[in-house]
Amino acid sequence: MDDGHDTEMLLAMLSSMMEGPVPSQEVLLQALVDADGDISVAAAALKVTQKKQASTSANKRKRGLEGWIVSKRKPAEAKIGSSTPSGSSLHTHKDMGVVPSDSEEDSGAAESVKFAKGEDGDAKPSKARQGPPVSLMSVLKQAPSSPTRPPKLVPRTLGTPALVAQHTPCTMHLSVLPPELACRLFYVMLREAHGWSRNKLVESPHKTSFYARNLEEDLEGNENMQEAAKYWYNGRPTAPPRPFLPEMEEACEIIEHIVNTEILKRELLYPLEWPTTPERPWRANVAAANCYTGSKETVGWHSDQLTYLGPCPTIASLSLGTTRKFSLREVVPEWEKGERNAQTFHVPVVHNSLLIMHASCQERFKHTIPPQQTIDAFKPPFPPPVSIDEDQMMPPTTSRINITFRFYRPDFAAKSIPRCQCDIPMILRPDMKGKQRDSSIVPPSNGKMEDRGLSTWEEMAQMRYFWMCYSGAQNEGKACNAFRVLDFTKEGRGLPELEEDALEGNTHISS
């Protein structure tokens, strides 16, 4: 301290040298201590601190977010002598040098500053080292952008046979039966439906039954069709099959001709598909019949079991009665899920129409009869036969009869179906999501793929199928979990000359 003046006098003189707000007595005293009593040095230090505080406050109001993100720097300090006064606190603002700490700034106190002697003997405030501001974008991590999802597709109604053929592996045929036969078959099936069981497949209940063609002949000598009929519905034991009615037989002959004509139009059949030729035609030897009464009886999304149909089956679905909506939705393979969503198609199935689900439909699509708010009342063009009492029928104005004619392949006869450790026939399923593919199969090289539909052909040719235990559906969820991939060659399937081998005894599969 200056020996010529006491402390009070020095504080008064220092206060008189301040411009603007005068700091507190504690700040003035600390500045005098730091300057060894030199009033001029203390005043200069306080003025520098005041200017920096004012500049900092102004910049805080003007700066945007990027001004706050700068590189870290250490405060520059120059010591006077060899000691630093205790209690002094230096904080470096990221781009403005030495500034007061938060606690001192809140109390209005200025921060003490170290000074170094210049060559002229005057004390000068030291300069803090400053680096260039760092770009905000190089410091902040941008939030990961959400993956671009393919747009959801609005369901589309296919109201004409041309649209059905264009967008699905199906064909629609209108007025397939003579009108009188269509009504007669409708009435007798409504009478039959009184005795059908009400099952639950996938989601919603409806009445259903199973019919076998030439049943008496097939059941003589072996019980092949009997066993197939037992497990046809969702893998669960059902009642024995019913024989085809005369009206069903008449309709079946017409439908077989339409189906075989459509199959023979295709230039390429799939490798595991039944090799249909004029000498070896598609034959409807069984039929599943369904009755939907009212607008709320439905069936949920599903694909038909392939256990006895084999891969790539053709199924002919005849509709009689009130119009209902038949919906199809493709199962998108795993590798395409990020590129597109499944498209749903609605097909109005009217009275006396035939929807043929061609090969690949069961592997690539699921289908449903969804509930509807309302349905149109059906007015049959012919009255019921005198032999049928209307009280014995399901209501004709609000009912739809659906008969799906199917071909149970001889190389997938019931006796050739493997059994699991539960001693129950396993079911055959396709790998619809495409998790496994047989890449060894190469499509034909002649012709353009897009012109001949070879992209779908290749997909179906490489698709894998597997046998799996399905006893959980009928054994309170308990199953042996048996599983194996379908092997056409080892199992002796696909070729007519190997049909007898396919009919050999069952092979039990270990889990």
ABEGO torsion letter per residue (X at the ends): XBAABBAAAAAAAAAAABBEBBBBAAAAAAAAAAAGGBAAAAAAAAAAAAAAAAAAAAAAAABBAAAABBBBBBBBBBBBEABBBBGBBBBBBAAAEBBBBAAAAAAGBBBBBBBBBBAAGBBBBBBBBBBBBBBAAAABBBBBBBBBBBBBBBBBBBABAAAAAAABABBBBBGABBAAAAAAAAAAAAAAAAABBBBBBGABBBBBBBBBBGAAAAABGBAAAAAAAAAABGGBBBBBBBBBBAAAAAAAAAAAAAAAAAAAABABBBAABBBBBAABBBBBABBBBBBBBEAABBBBBBBBBAAAAEBGBBBBBBBBEBBBBBBBBBBBBAAAAAABBBBBBBBBBBBGBBBBBBBGAAAABBBBBBBBABBBBBBBABBBBAABBAAABBBAAABBBBBBBBBBBAAABAAABBBBAAGBBBBBBBBAAGABBBAABBBBABEBAAAAGAAAAAAAAABBBBBBBAAAAAAGGBBAGBBBBBBAAAAGBGBAAAAAAAABBBBBBBX
